[in-house]
Amino acid sequence: MRSDPREHWPRLGSHVLPRRHVIDGKSAVILFDVRTDEVLQIGAREWELLAAADGTRTIDGIVVAAARRGARAKVEDVQAFFANLEQRGLLVYEPDPPRAEPEPAPPQQRPIRALPGYRYACDRSGRCCRMYATVLATTEEAERARSVLPRRTFGTASGSDAFLPVRGSVSAGAVAVASCNGACGYLDDDGACSLHREAGPHSKPAGCRLFPVTFIDDGESIHASVKCECACVLVGAGVDGAEPLVAPEIETAADLPEIVVVDRLRETLAITSSRSASRAEVVAFTKRWLELPDVEDVARAAWAMADALDRGLGAGLEAWMSAATAPSVEAVAPWIASLAARVATRARVDARWRSTRDRVRTVGGWIALTTAACRAPDMLAALLEMPPETPELEALFFRATTWAYDPFDEDLGSLQRGLRDLSLRLWVARAMPGLTTDEDEEPLTALQAWLRAYGAWRYVDDV
């Protein structure tokens, strides 16, 4: 441990996500390091020590503050604990980073355009509530949840200890709810939300109420689309009882509830590593793209478009419609190898601490098994030639993600890389059913949710 006098004292870095988990009935706090994908499991007393480490207290001060919360420890033990955390790169000695400025609100009269022809019905299975590492709530929503179910416990933790900071050891207006075997701590065994059951939908956090709808302002209109991360988003599209994504009375940005976060499409977007386009050009291109007739194989068309984008967006559209042959094994192999490596690492880490009943662990293991198998040249060659078994679902997936401008995501690097990523996800999802007997899982949406929630999408940086 550092012993020199300083203005700032230790606190948990904002690159560390603390989460309370109940694992087969036993409570623990898990520290996720998003920079290394490593995790550290600690107990309740150790968390109280970290919660007291807000960057303003010396070790002696941390010991005193934690003792007030019932967590008593010797100074020398706390020094050793913090020395271990520092060695792991989990501590920082600096003030809280400034909060990011929120995106400017779209003009009040910006029209809302929902994904054309799409209606959706939740199947109330609770799959989405069993997948995500973080169920976010504001501090006000957390207080409301505690008041709705004051006797709810989370393993050995009471309702007052159910929520931890989203990042680091200091809460900054948002908190994360405890998980039980990977599921939201407020999810009942029958798949129903206990908050909803007790006090209605408005007792749930805003993110839960809005899921799976997303909003993005492209400078002309606000596109409302869906995250394809729960089976009912694809399978429940257009079934009896399905409802529109956006209520008919919500026509412009001024009509959106205050809780809605509207993302903003950037002014300039990368098409390839050496070519970019203005937002207006991307909007016009996307309109033309979505107006094209459905293709037989979205994965093959997306890869062909990526190949053609070095010649421009127009060439990309032509390639999308004319793709007839599968790409070579040599072209796809580095992408599947990078994805397999990322997934295997995460699956190994999860197996060390997650329950065998944890959906995150079972889905991650399923994806790891599939991607490892797909690395074999013969398997990959057969996969690239495999036609889609559910072309209508893949077409809907393409329309929903493209309506949300997901292939242009800045984190993917460029549209070219985004298209290759889209193709790879579809190919892996096609292979997944042959490696499980669980008929309750829809592979594409399970893959989508797991990759986003646990950072494995960053495999694109390794290709």
Secondary structure as GFF3:
##gff-version 3
##sequence-region A 1 463
A	DSSP	beta_strand	11	12	.	.	.	ID=ss1
A	DSSP	beta_strand	16	23	.	.	.	ID=ss2
A	DSSP	beta_strand	26	33	.	.	.	ID=ss3
A	DSSP	beta_strand	38	42	.	.	.	ID=ss4
A	DSSP	alpha_helix	44	52	.	.	.	ID=ss5
A	DSSP	alpha_helix	59	68	.	.	.	ID=ss6
A	DSSP	alpha_helix	75	87	.	.	.	ID=ss7
A	DSSP	beta_strand	91	92	.	.	.	ID=ss8
A	DSSP	beta_strand	112	114	.	.	.	ID=ss9
A	DSSP	beta_strand	119	120	.	.	.	ID=ss10
A	DSSP	three_ten_helix	128	130	.	.	.	ID=ss11
A	DSSP	beta_strand	136	138	.	.	.	ID=ss12
A	DSSP	alpha_helix	139	148	.	.	.	ID=ss13
A	DSSP	three_ten_helix	159	161	.	.	.	ID=ss14
A	DSSP	beta_strand	163	165	.	.	.	ID=ss15
A	DSSP	beta_strand	174	177	.	.	.	ID=ss16
A	DSSP	beta_strand	179	180	.	.	.	ID=ss17
A	DSSP	beta_strand	183	184	.	.	.	ID=ss18
A	DSSP	alpha_helix	194	199	.	.	.	ID=ss19
A	DSSP	three_ten_helix	201	203	.	.	.	ID=ss20
A	DSSP	alpha_helix	206	210	.	.	.	ID=ss21
A	DSSP	beta_strand	213	217	.	.	.	ID=ss22
A	DSSP	beta_strand	222	226	.	.	.	ID=ss23
A	DSSP	alpha_helix	231	235	.	.	.	ID=ss24
A	DSSP	beta_strand	243	244	.	.	.	ID=ss25
A	DSSP	three_ten_helix	253	255	.	.	.	ID=ss26
A	DSSP	beta_strand	263	264	.	.	.	ID=ss27
A	DSSP	beta_strand	268	270	.	.	.	ID=ss28
A	DSSP	beta_strand	276	278	.	.	.	ID=ss29
A	DSSP	alpha_helix	279	291	.	.	.	ID=ss30
A	DSSP	alpha_helix	298	308	.	.	.	ID=ss31
A	DSSP	three_ten_helix	309	311	.	.	.	ID=ss32
A	DSSP	alpha_helix	313	322	.	.	.	ID=ss33
A	DSSP	alpha_helix	329	353	.	.	.	ID=ss34
A	DSSP	alpha_helix	359	374	.	.	.	ID=ss35
A	DSSP	alpha_helix	377	385	.	.	.	ID=ss36
A	DSSP	alpha_helix	391	403	.	.	.	ID=ss37
A	DSSP	three_ten_helix	406	408	.	.	.	ID=ss38
A	DSSP	three_ten_helix	410	412	.	.	.	ID=ss39
A	DSSP	alpha_helix	415	431	.	.	.	ID=ss40
A	DSSP	three_ten_helix	432	435	.	.	.	ID=ss41
A	DSSP	alpha_helix	443	453	.	.	.	ID=ss42
A	DSSP	three_ten_helix	456	462	.	.	.	ID=ss43
###
